[in-house]
Amino acid sequence: MKAAVIESVGRAVVTEVPDPTPGPREVVVEVAACGLCGTDLHILQGEFAPKLPIVPGHEFAGVVVGVGTQVTEVAAGDRVAVDPSLYCHECRYCRTGHNNLCERWAAIGVTTAGGAARYAVAPVANCVKLPEHVRTEDAALIEPLSCAVRGYDVLQSRLGAHVLIYGSGTMGLMMLELAKRTGAASVDVVDVNAKRLETARALGVSASAANADELDRPQGWDVVIDATGNAAAIQDGLDRVAKAGTFLQFGVADYATRVTIDPYRIYNQEITITGSMAVLHSYERAAELFANGVLDPEVFISDRIPLENYPQALEQFAAGVGRKIVVVP
């Protein structure tokens, strides 16, 4: 079958690989669409994936075309979205409900072959059936949405909060949509990418700017979310948190990224700094939210690119052009 492969640091190709075979409790999914994510860029840079080569793609949906000998929950022809998370269920973190921090953490498309291919294998437990009105080629958005849902689980945001989001790419826009639906009094967005800010404005921000200095909230924001992973944005965001406020590190930064905190201010103003790592008990909820129209796929998906152009799609994504880019086998 045809698949994208990150062969080595900085090199992605499209080539032929063997067709997958399901284990007893696994299914084979014919991929309808696979989203690109910042994690894919990190893998290309030699981070996250324990070894290369790897078939990337942890955001995907498709049609079941093969089932293992012990699978009864789905059948060939069922349309599914796939949670890429693979946990050991045995370590201390899994046993205490923090599976996303599993000591043997793994994920489809990161540590095992993913959805940037014609076919992908997944545990049946990771498959969520799609309702009839949800288009399979749109359902790759469910995985990033589930990460955003996890972010709001961490925030435990109260009604009437003033929210500032750094970044209006896919994840920033998803955090915007969830902020609007969790009772925020205002949602402001900062981004240096003018085209992406246009989309944020279309979705209904309270205010937007290239620099938070342009926004009128001198007392700061109750919730500040970084959805960029960029050191300058993170540093600026930390300084914008209001007293008793919360800073959420949601964007994935490079390993070497460093910022400076002010311990006295954190103490004196009771500021919370926290993070949100991937998916945790949020995929099914994200699937339901998606089915109920929390996101408009036509707004969020800017490009649908053939799988054979995967390397070029990665380059476009790295350049910050467009919103969610999906590849179509």
Residue frames relative to the residue before (quaternion, step in Angstrom):
aa qw qx qy qz dx dy dz
M 1.0000 0.0000 0.0000 0.0000 0.00 0.00 0.00
K 0.5098 -0.6231 0.4965 0.3245 3.56 -1.29 0.39
A 0.0894 0.7894 -0.6009 0.0876 3.56 -0.99 0.88
A 0.4293 -0.6209 0.5774 0.3112 3.53 -1.29 0.42
V 0.0515 -0.7923 0.6080 0.0038 3.56 -1.00 0.83
I 0.2368 -0.7021 0.6486 0.1742 3.55 -0.97 0.89
E 0.2400 -0.8378 0.4811 0.0955 3.52 -0.13 1.38
S 0.7784 -0.0853 0.1240 0.6094 3.54 0.97 -0.94
V 0.7157 -0.4288 0.3027 0.4608 3.57 -1.24 0.19
G 0.8413 0.1589 -0.1488 0.4948 3.56 -0.74 1.11
R 0.7304 0.3955 -0.2361 0.5043 3.61 1.21 -0.03
A 0.0294 0.7683 -0.6371 0.0553 3.56 -0.79 1.15
V 0.0418 -0.7952 0.6047 -0.0143 3.56 -0.97 0.89
V 0.3050 -0.6851 0.6112 0.2531 3.54 -1.34 0.13
T 0.1015 0.8106 -0.5570 0.1498 3.53 -0.65 1.14
E 0.5610 -0.5671 0.4691 0.3792 3.55 -1.33 -0.06
V 0.0129 -0.7672 0.6412 -0.0104 3.56 -1.02 0.90
P 0.6368 -0.5370 0.3652 0.4155 3.62 -1.15 0.36
D 0.5407 -0.5883 0.4869 0.3527 3.56 -1.18 0.60
P 0.4541 -0.7006 0.4739 0.2799 3.62 -0.97 0.77
T 0.2276 -0.7424 0.6161 0.1316 3.53 -1.28 0.54
P 0.3705 -0.7556 0.4838 0.2403 3.63 -0.69 0.95
G 0.4333 -0.6389 0.5651 0.2909 3.54 -1.25 0.55
P 0.7737 -0.3809 0.2244 0.4538 3.61 -1.25 0.08
R 0.7925 0.2395 -0.1210 0.5477 3.61 0.98 -0.82
E 0.5517 0.5899 -0.3933 0.4392 3.56 1.12 0.73
V 0.2265 -0.7420 0.6106 0.1590 3.52 -1.35 0.30
V 0.3317 -0.6810 0.6047 0.2462 3.52 -1.31 0.36
V 0.1537 -0.7922 0.5892 0.0420 3.55 -0.82 1.09
E 0.2875 -0.6993 0.6242 0.1965 3.55 -0.96 0.90
V 0.3526 -0.7962 0.4570 0.1815 3.54 -0.33 1.30
A 0.2712 -0.7565 0.5769 0.1457 3.55 -0.94 0.98
A 0.7758 -0.1225 0.1027 0.6104 3.57 1.09 -0.73
C 0.0997 -0.7806 0.6163 0.0299 3.52 -1.15 0.74
G 0.3200 -0.7826 0.5078 0.1649 3.57 -0.66 1.12
L 0.3707 -0.6807 0.5811 0.2480 3.54 -1.26 0.56
C 0.0941 -0.8027 0.5886 -0.0180 3.53 -1.07 0.84
G 0.6578 -0.5033 0.3817 0.4102 3.56 -1.24 0.37
T 0.5735 0.5892 -0.3772 0.4262 3.56 1.12 -0.59
D 0.6223 0.5431 -0.3438 0.4468 3.58 1.04 -0.73
L 0.6395 0.5072 -0.3253 0.4775 3.57 1.06 -0.71
H 0.6252 0.5268 -0.3387 0.4658 3.58 1.03 -0.73
I 0.6306 0.5168 -0.3340 0.4730 3.58 0.99 -0.79
L 0.6396 0.5245 -0.3186 0.4630 3.57 0.99 -0.86
Q 0.6878 0.4675 -0.2691 0.4857 3.59 1.14 -0.65
G 0.5911 -0.6004 0.3578 0.4027 3.57 1.28 -0.02
E 0.5829 0.5549 -0.3795 0.4564 3.58 1.25 0.34
F 0.7894 0.3552 -0.2770 0.4172 3.53 -1.39 0.44
A 0.7476 0.3622 -0.2369 0.5037 3.60 0.49 -1.12
P 0.4483 -0.7209 0.4515 0.2746 3.61 -0.74 0.97
K 0.8020 -0.0275 0.0164 0.5964 3.57 1.14 -0.50
L 0.2456 -0.7280 0.6233 0.1459 3.50 -1.30 0.55
P 0.5270 -0.1050 -0.8404 -0.0707 1.58 -2.29 1.05
I 0.0841 -0.7716 0.6283 0.0523 3.54 -1.32 0.41
V 0.3681 -0.6528 0.6067 0.2652 3.55 -1.20 0.63
P 0.2611 -0.7986 0.5182 0.1598 3.63 -0.40 1.13
G 0.4968 0.6812 -0.4692 0.2628 3.54 -1.32 -0.25
H 0.1140 0.8101 -0.5639 0.1130 3.57 -0.09 1.29
E 0.6570 0.4260 -0.3141 0.5368 3.59 1.30 0.13
F 0.3784 0.7464 -0.4788 0.2654 3.60 -0.08 1.15
A 0.0964 -0.7500 0.6522 0.0537 3.48 -1.39 0.40
G 0.1315 0.8034 -0.5719 0.1007 3.53 -1.17 0.46
V 0.6005 -0.5504 0.4539 0.3612 3.52 -1.33 -0.43
V 0.4467 -0.6762 0.5173 0.2748 3.57 -0.93 0.93
V 0.0433 -0.8118 0.5823 -0.0038 3.57 -0.80 1.04
G 0.7935 0.1027 -0.0826 0.5941 3.59 1.26 -0.07
V 0.1049 -0.8005 0.5883 0.0459 3.58 -1.03 0.74
G 0.5250 -0.6292 0.4794 0.3141 3.54 -1.22 0.59
T 0.7080 -0.5068 0.3109 0.3811 3.53 -1.29 0.36
Q 0.7543 0.3620 -0.2068 0.5072 3.61 1.15 -0.49
V 0.4856 0.6643 -0.4306 0.3708 3.59 1.22 0.36
T 0.0003 0.8026 -0.5958 0.0282 3.56 -0.83 1.05
E 0.5828 0.6473 -0.3514 0.3433 3.57 1.23 -0.46
V 0.7827 0.1227 -0.0711 0.6060 3.57 1.12 -0.61
A 0.2095 -0.7656 0.5968 0.1176 3.55 -1.29 0.35
A 0.6764 -0.4614 0.3693 0.4396 3.53 -1.27 0.31
G 0.7386 0.3670 -0.3007 0.4788 3.54 -0.91 0.98
D 0.5597 0.5878 -0.4004 0.4253 3.59 1.20 -0.33
R 0.3148 -0.7297 0.5764 0.1902 3.55 -1.06 0.78
V 0.0035 0.8292 -0.5548 0.0676 3.57 -0.74 1.04
A 0.2485 -0.6671 0.6681 0.2166 3.48 -1.41 0.35
V 0.2945 -0.8007 0.5113 0.1038 3.55 -1.03 0.83
D 0.3127 -0.6985 0.6189 0.1768 3.53 -0.91 1.04
P 0.3166 -0.8014 0.4717 0.1872 3.63 -0.50 1.09
S 0.5004 0.7063 -0.4076 0.2909 3.61 1.23 -0.31
L 0.0559 -0.7789 0.6247 -0.0012 3.55 -0.97 0.97
Y 0.0224 -0.8266 0.5607 -0.0437 3.57 -0.43 1.24
C 0.5063 -0.6542 0.4641 0.3166 3.57 -1.19 0.49
H 0.2528 -0.8052 0.4889 0.2209 3.61 1.22 -0.57
E 0.6654 0.5145 -0.2915 0.4556 3.60 1.25 0.22
C 0.6390 0.5524 -0.3408 0.4128 3.60 1.05 -0.66
R 0.7329 -0.4283 0.3037 0.4326 3.55 -1.32 0.21
Y 0.6971 0.4832 -0.2894 0.4437 3.59 0.88 -0.90
C 0.6296 0.5068 -0.3346 0.4846 3.58 1.02 -0.70
R 0.6851 0.4999 -0.2877 0.4451 3.58 0.93 -0.89
T 0.7220 0.3931 -0.2480 0.5125 3.60 1.17 -0.43
G 0.6450 -0.5824 0.3056 0.3891 3.57 1.23 0.43
H 0.6034 0.5390 -0.3631 0.4620 3.59 1.26 0.19
N 0.0030 0.8659 -0.5002 0.0082 3.56 0.86 0.99
N 0.6271 0.5519 -0.3505 0.4235 3.59 1.06 -0.62
L 0.6797 0.4233 -0.2795 0.5298 3.58 1.30 -0.18
C 0.1905 0.8367 -0.4913 0.1495 3.56 1.31 0.37
E 0.4976 -0.6734 0.4638 0.2894 3.56 -0.92 0.92
R 0.7412 0.2770 -0.1885 0.5817 3.58 1.24 -0.40
W 0.0777 0.8517 -0.5125 0.0766 3.53 1.11 0.80
A 0.0692 0.7667 -0.6339 0.0748 3.54 -1.05 0.87
A 0.0579 -0.7994 0.5973 0.0287 3.56 -1.25 0.33
I 0.5325 -0.5905 0.5041 0.3370 3.51 -1.17 0.71
G 0.7982 0.2541 -0.2078 0.5050 3.57 -0.82 1.00
V 0.7105 0.3623 -0.2514 0.5484 3.56 1.30 0.00
T 0.8032 0.1459 -0.0653 0.5739 3.56 0.84 -0.99
T 0.7521 0.1823 -0.1455 0.6163 3.59 1.27 -0.31
A 0.7064 -0.4809 0.3027 0.4220 3.58 -1.22 0.44
G 0.2300 -0.8234 0.5141 0.0701 3.54 -0.88 1.03
G 0.7747 -0.4417 0.2820 0.3538 3.48 -1.39 -0.34
A 0.5048 0.6128 -0.4550 0.4034 3.61 1.20 0.19
A 0.5647 0.5412 -0.3622 0.5070 3.52 0.82 1.14
R 0.6386 -0.5093 0.3833 0.4312 3.54 -1.23 0.16
Y 0.7977 0.1035 -0.0365 0.5930 3.57 1.02 -0.84
A 0.0431 -0.7778 0.6261 0.0348 3.55 -1.22 0.56
V 0.3401 -0.7226 0.5680 0.1990 3.56 -1.20 0.63
A 0.0477 0.7890 -0.6108 0.0475 3.56 -1.06 0.80
P 0.5466 -0.5656 0.4834 0.3843 3.59 -1.16 0.47
V 0.5404 -0.6264 0.4400 0.3493 3.59 -0.95 0.76
A 0.6054 0.5727 -0.3560 0.4229 3.60 1.10 -0.62
N 0.6784 0.4920 -0.2837 0.4660 3.60 1.19 -0.44
C 0.6154 0.5746 -0.3339 0.4239 3.58 1.28 -0.11
V 0.1216 -0.7751 0.6186 0.0416 3.54 -0.93 0.98
K 0.3951 -0.7268 0.5091 0.2377 3.57 -0.68 1.09
L 0.3530 -0.7371 0.5447 0.1880 3.53 -1.08 0.81
P 0.4504 -0.6631 0.5150 0.3036 3.60 -0.99 0.76
E 0.7031 -0.5162 0.2965 0.3889 3.54 -1.21 0.57
H 0.7153 0.4821 -0.2778 0.4229 3.61 0.90 -0.83
V 0.6103 0.5312 -0.3598 0.4647 3.63 1.24 -0.17
R 0.3564 -0.7358 0.5368 0.2086 3.58 -0.75 1.05
T 0.5270 -0.6602 0.4374 0.3082 3.55 -0.85 1.00
E 0.6838 0.5052 -0.2962 0.4351 3.59 0.92 -0.85
D 0.6455 0.4917 -0.3256 0.4853 3.61 1.27 -0.17
A 0.6121 0.6435 -0.3251 0.3249 3.55 1.15 -0.70
A 0.4467 0.6534 -0.4753 0.3841 3.60 1.24 0.09
L 0.5767 0.5991 -0.3693 0.4148 3.61 1.23 -0.34
I 0.5359 0.6553 -0.4109 0.3384 3.61 1.15 -0.41
E 0.6520 0.5278 -0.3439 0.4220 3.61 0.90 -0.79
P 0.6880 0.4334 -0.3225 0.4845 3.67 0.74 -0.79
L 0.6028 0.5440 -0.3632 0.4569 3.59 1.07 -0.63
S 0.6426 0.5218 -0.3345 0.4504 3.60 1.00 -0.74
C 0.6061 0.5282 -0.3533 0.4784 3.59 1.15 -0.54
A 0.6478 0.5075 -0.3158 0.4723 3.57 1.02 -0.80
V 0.6176 0.5300 -0.3407 0.4708 3.59 1.02 -0.76
R 0.6312 0.5183 -0.3272 0.4752 3.58 0.99 -0.79
G 0.6225 0.5489 -0.3380 0.4438 3.58 1.00 -0.76
Y 0.6944 0.4501 -0.2794 0.4871 3.57 0.96 -0.81
D 0.5452 0.5678 -0.4030 0.4669 3.58 1.19 -0.36
V 0.6628 0.5054 -0.2952 0.4671 3.57 0.95 -0.91
L 0.6758 0.5247 -0.2978 0.4234 3.57 0.92 -0.91
Q 0.0745 -0.8074 0.5736 0.1160 3.57 0.99 -0.85
S 0.0853 0.8703 -0.4797 0.0714 3.51 1.10 0.88
R 0.3480 -0.7360 0.5443 0.2023 3.56 -1.00 0.85
L 0.6281 -0.5379 0.4069 0.3881 3.55 -1.23 0.46
G 0.8134 0.2962 -0.2140 0.4526 3.53 -1.14 0.70
A 0.4082 0.7181 -0.4755 0.3025 3.59 1.21 0.30
H 0.3350 -0.6840 0.6064 0.2283 3.53 -1.26 0.58
V 0.1302 -0.8346 0.5351 -0.0118 3.57 -0.55 1.25
L 0.0925 -0.7605 0.6410 0.0460 3.53 -1.09 0.85
I 0.1002 -0.7967 0.5957 0.0186 3.57 -0.78 1.07
Y 0.2262 -0.7407 0.6188 0.1313 3.54 -0.95 0.96
G 0.7831 0.2733 -0.2369 0.5058 3.56 -0.67 1.15
S 0.0459 -0.7999 0.5984 0.0033 3.56 -0.85 1.00
G 0.2704 0.7022 -0.5814 0.3094 3.51 0.92 1.04
T 0.8063 -0.2710 0.1794 0.4942 3.57 -1.23 -0.25
M 0.7266 0.4471 -0.2702 0.4463 3.57 0.73 -1.02
G 0.6306 0.5226 -0.3386 0.4632 3.58 0.98 -0.72
L 0.6613 0.4995 -0.3023 0.4710 3.57 1.00 -0.83
M 0.6327 0.5107 -0.3391 0.4731 3.59 1.05 -0.67
M 0.6368 0.5052 -0.3299 0.4800 3.58 1.01 -0.76
L 0.5954 0.5555 -0.3481 0.4645 3.58 1.11 -0.67
E 0.6873 0.4841 -0.2947 0.4544 3.57 0.79 -0.98
L 0.6717 0.4776 -0.3045 0.4776 3.60 0.97 -0.77
A 0.6051 0.5515 -0.3583 0.4486 3.60 1.04 -0.71
K 0.6445 0.5258 -0.3187 0.4545 3.57 0.96 -0.87
R 0.7427 0.4220 -0.2166 0.4727 3.56 1.05 -0.79
T 0.6800 0.4394 -0.3041 0.5021 3.60 1.23 -0.04
G 0.6830 -0.5785 0.2677 0.3564 3.53 1.10 0.74
A 0.2776 0.7642 -0.5371 0.2247 3.60 1.08 0.56
A 0.4536 -0.6707 0.5154 0.2809 3.57 -1.09 0.76
S 0.7758 -0.0676 0.0418 0.6260 3.56 1.16 -0.65
V 0.1178 -0.7633 0.6308 0.0746 3.54 -1.23 0.58
D 0.0589 -0.7968 0.6012 -0.0151 3.56 -0.56 1.21
V 0.1639 -0.7917 0.5849 0.0650 3.57 -1.10 0.71
V 0.1387 -0.7659 0.6251 0.0586 3.54 -1.07 0.90
D 0.2061 0.7565 -0.6035 0.1448 3.58 -0.93 0.89
V 0.3940 -0.7091 0.5303 0.2466 3.57 -1.04 0.74
N 0.6033 0.5422 -0.3467 0.4711 3.58 1.30 -0.20
A 0.3286 -0.7991 0.4708 0.1784 3.57 -0.17 1.30
K 0.6335 0.5386 -0.3413 0.4383 3.60 1.00 -0.76
R 0.6723 0.4832 -0.3068 0.4694 3.57 0.95 -0.82
L 0.6136 0.5461 -0.3537 0.4474 3.59 1.05 -0.67
E 0.5747 0.5845 -0.3790 0.4295 3.59 1.11 -0.60
T 0.6566 0.4999 -0.3100 0.4721 3.57 0.99 -0.83
A 0.6251 0.5330 -0.3405 0.4575 3.58 0.97 -0.82
R 0.6553 0.5034 -0.3167 0.4657 3.57 0.94 -0.84
A 0.6427 0.5297 -0.3224 0.4499 3.58 1.00 -0.81
L 0.6823 0.4766 -0.2810 0.4779 3.58 1.12 -0.66
G 0.6009 -0.6370 0.3328 0.3499 3.58 1.21 -0.09
V 0.1719 0.7718 -0.5882 0.1697 3.58 0.61 1.10
S 0.5428 -0.5916 0.4739 0.3616 3.53 -1.26 0.36
A 0.7616 -0.1314 0.1039 0.6260 3.56 1.09 -0.82
S 0.0720 -0.7905 0.6072 0.0335 3.55 -1.20 0.51
A 0.0600 0.7961 -0.5970 0.0790 3.55 -1.16 0.62
A 0.5429 -0.5912 0.4823 0.3509 3.52 -1.33 0.22
N 0.7765 0.1424 -0.0692 0.6099 3.57 1.26 -0.41
A 0.5142 -0.6759 0.4321 0.3034 3.57 -0.87 0.93
D 0.5256 0.6257 -0.4160 0.3989 3.61 1.19 -0.33
E 0.6400 0.5420 -0.3173 0.4427 3.57 1.19 -0.54
L 0.6372 0.5254 -0.3174 0.4659 3.57 1.27 -0.28
D 0.4091 -0.7460 0.4846 0.2033 3.55 -0.98 0.86
R 0.4896 0.6086 -0.5069 0.3648 3.57 0.17 1.28
P 0.0943 -0.8556 0.5070 0.0435 3.59 0.49 1.18
Q 0.6557 0.5100 -0.3225 0.4538 3.61 1.13 -0.49
G 0.5627 -0.6188 0.3778 0.3972 3.58 1.27 -0.09
W 0.4971 -0.6521 0.5019 0.2753 3.53 -1.39 0.02
D 0.5489 -0.6260 0.4461 0.3283 3.57 -1.10 0.72
V 0.7793 0.1089 -0.0340 0.6162 3.55 1.10 -0.79
V 0.0310 -0.7682 0.6394 -0.0007 3.56 -0.86 1.01
I 0.0939 -0.8068 0.5833 -0.0015 3.55 -0.75 1.11
D 0.1790 -0.7503 0.6229 0.1304 3.55 -0.85 0.93
A 0.0296 -0.7957 0.6048 -0.0163 3.56 -0.73 1.12
T 0.5591 0.6208 -0.3751 0.4016 3.58 1.20 0.55
G 0.2790 -0.7485 0.5440 0.2569 3.59 0.90 -0.89
N 0.5193 0.6515 -0.3929 0.3893 3.56 1.32 0.07
A 0.5279 -0.6799 0.4066 0.3063 3.57 -0.77 1.07
A 0.6680 0.5077 -0.3132 0.4449 3.59 0.88 -0.90
A 0.6548 0.4995 -0.3113 0.4742 3.58 0.98 -0.82
I 0.6459 0.5194 -0.3232 0.4567 3.58 0.94 -0.86
Q 0.6616 0.5112 -0.3095 0.4529 3.56 0.88 -0.94
D 0.6646 0.4954 -0.3041 0.4695 3.55 0.91 -0.89
G 0.6618 0.5307 -0.3075 0.4311 3.56 0.94 -0.90
L 0.6175 0.5532 -0.3423 0.4422 3.57 1.01 -0.78
D 0.6947 0.4764 -0.2649 0.4694 3.56 1.08 -0.74
R 0.6631 0.5215 -0.2965 0.4476 3.60 1.27 -0.22
V 0.4951 0.6710 -0.4341 0.3409 3.61 1.23 -0.09
A 0.4088 -0.7113 0.5204 0.2368 3.57 -0.89 0.97
K 0.6778 -0.4432 0.3783 0.4484 3.56 -1.29 0.17
A 0.8289 0.1339 -0.1589 0.5194 3.55 -1.02 0.94
G 0.4895 0.6830 -0.4138 0.3502 3.59 1.25 0.32
T 0.3817 -0.7137 0.5518 0.2014 3.52 -1.38 0.10
F 0.1698 -0.7407 0.6417 0.1034 3.54 -1.10 0.83
L 0.1268 -0.7937 0.5933 0.0453 3.59 -0.78 1.06
Q 0.2207 -0.7417 0.6196 0.1313 3.56 -0.77 1.06
F 0.0110 -0.8335 0.5477 -0.0718 3.52 -0.19 1.36
G 0.6480 0.5006 -0.3109 0.4825 3.57 1.07 -0.73
V 0.4320 -0.6963 0.5164 0.2489 3.56 -1.14 0.68
A 0.1946 -0.7964 0.5673 0.0774 3.56 -0.52 1.22
D 0.5880 -0.5302 0.4613 0.4004 3.55 -1.27 0.32
Y 0.6585 -0.5292 0.3598 0.3960 3.57 -1.15 0.58
A 0.7358 0.4583 -0.2364 0.4389 3.57 0.95 -0.88
T 0.4509 0.7107 -0.4493 0.2996 3.62 1.23 -0.13
R 0.0081 -0.7919 0.6099 -0.0294 3.57 -0.93 0.95
V 0.0299 -0.7614 0.6471 0.0267 3.55 -1.16 0.71
T 0.4258 -0.6916 0.5260 0.2523 3.55 -1.32 0.27
I 0.1523 -0.7709 0.6111 0.0953 3.56 -0.99 0.84
D 0.3648 -0.7022 0.5730 0.2134 3.53 -1.31 0.44
P 0.2866 -0.8117 0.4757 0.1810 3.62 0.03 1.22
Y 0.6415 0.5232 -0.3508 0.4378 3.60 0.94 -0.76
R 0.6523 0.5082 -0.3199 0.4624 3.59 0.95 -0.85
I 0.6201 0.5372 -0.3431 0.4574 3.59 0.98 -0.81
Y 0.6756 0.4842 -0.2803 0.4801 3.56 0.98 -0.91
N 0.7446 0.4660 -0.2355 0.4159 3.53 0.66 -1.20
Q 0.7677 0.3270 -0.1734 0.5231 3.58 1.08 -0.71
E 0.3932 -0.7569 0.4476 0.2686 3.58 1.30 0.22
I 0.2294 0.7823 -0.5311 0.2312 3.53 0.81 1.10
T 0.2510 -0.7581 0.5881 0.1285 3.55 -1.00 0.88
I 0.0758 -0.7585 0.6460 0.0410 3.57 -0.98 0.91
T 0.0941 0.8139 -0.5608 0.1189 3.56 -0.61 1.10
G 0.2791 -0.7560 0.5695 0.1621 3.56 -1.31 0.14
S 0.2152 -0.7518 0.6093 0.1312 3.54 -1.31 0.32
M 0.1284 -0.8235 0.5524 0.0160 3.56 -0.58 1.20
A 0.8662 -0.1793 0.0876 0.4582 3.54 -0.56 1.27
V 0.7565 -0.3717 0.3212 0.4317 3.54 -1.14 -0.82
L 0.1358 0.7666 -0.6253 0.0540 3.57 -1.08 0.70
H 0.8282 -0.1791 0.0748 0.5257 3.56 -0.45 1.26
S 0.5727 0.6150 -0.3568 0.4080 3.57 1.09 0.65
Y 0.5060 0.6880 -0.4227 0.3032 3.60 1.19 -0.28
E 0.6795 0.4845 -0.3026 0.4604 3.58 0.85 -0.93
R 0.6383 0.5138 -0.3331 0.4665 3.59 1.02 -0.75
A 0.6341 0.5226 -0.3289 0.4655 3.57 1.03 -0.78
A 0.6289 0.5356 -0.3334 0.4543 3.58 1.01 -0.78
E 0.6641 0.4884 -0.3064 0.4759 3.58 1.00 -0.79
L 0.6321 0.5186 -0.3312 0.4711 3.59 0.97 -0.81
F 0.6487 0.5181 -0.3147 0.4601 3.57 0.95 -0.89
A 0.6640 0.5044 -0.3024 0.4618 3.57 0.94 -0.90
N 0.7013 0.4495 -0.2573 0.4898 3.57 1.17 -0.60
G 0.6155 -0.6400 0.3115 0.3386 3.57 1.28 0.32
V 0.2804 0.7827 -0.5183 0.2004 3.59 1.12 0.51
L 0.7636 0.2159 -0.1303 0.5945 3.59 1.21 -0.53
D 0.3012 -0.7024 0.6087 0.2130 3.55 -1.20 0.57
P 0.3785 -0.7590 0.4751 0.2345 3.63 -0.33 1.17
E 0.6340 0.5451 -0.3418 0.4290 3.59 1.04 -0.68
V 0.6456 0.4762 -0.3158 0.5067 3.57 1.20 -0.43
F 0.7394 0.4556 -0.2411 0.4331 3.56 0.82 -1.01
I 0.7257 0.3621 -0.2403 0.5333 3.60 0.97 -0.73
S 0.1604 -0.8227 0.5417 0.0637 3.56 -0.45 1.21
D 0.8113 0.1296 -0.0312 0.5693 3.60 1.09 -0.69
R 0.0902 -0.7417 0.6627 0.0506 3.54 -1.08 0.85
I 0.0372 -0.8482 0.5226 -0.0776 3.54 -0.18 1.38
P 0.5239 -0.6397 0.4504 0.3369 3.62 -0.90 0.82
L 0.6137 -0.5877 0.3905 0.3543 3.56 -1.05 0.80
E 0.6332 0.5560 -0.3493 0.4097 3.61 0.98 -0.74
N 0.6905 0.4317 -0.2735 0.5119 3.58 1.26 -0.30
Y 0.2142 0.8268 -0.4992 0.1456 3.59 1.19 0.45
P 0.6575 0.5006 -0.3520 0.4396 3.67 0.78 -0.78
Q 0.6640 0.4907 -0.3025 0.4763 3.57 1.00 -0.80
A 0.6120 0.5429 -0.3449 0.4602 3.58 1.11 -0.69
L 0.6268 0.5270 -0.3278 0.4712 3.59 1.04 -0.76
E 0.6477 0.5175 -0.3175 0.4603 3.57 0.97 -0.86
Q 0.6473 0.5104 -0.3187 0.4679 3.58 0.96 -0.83
F 0.6535 0.5148 -0.3113 0.4594 3.55 0.94 -0.89
A 0.6591 0.5141 -0.3053 0.4561 3.58 0.94 -0.90
A 0.6733 0.4970 -0.2863 0.4665 3.58 1.13 -0.64
G 0.4729 -0.7040 0.4236 0.3183 3.58 1.27 -0.10
V 0.4579 0.6744 -0.4507 0.3638 3.55 1.19 0.54
G 0.7927 0.2220 -0.1985 0.5319 3.57 -0.65 1.13
R 0.4999 -0.6127 0.5097 0.3389 3.53 -1.35 -0.20
K 0.7887 -0.1066 0.0931 0.5983 3.61 -0.39 -1.11
I 0.1652 -0.7608 0.6245 0.0625 3.52 -0.89 1.08
V 0.0502 -0.7817 0.6208 0.0315 3.57 -0.84 0.93
V 0.2757 -0.7226 0.6044 0.1913 3.52 -1.20 0.63
V 0.2363 -0.7804 0.5734 0.0803 3.50 -1.07 0.89
P 0.3667 -0.7482 0.5060 0.2227 3.63 -0.46 1.13
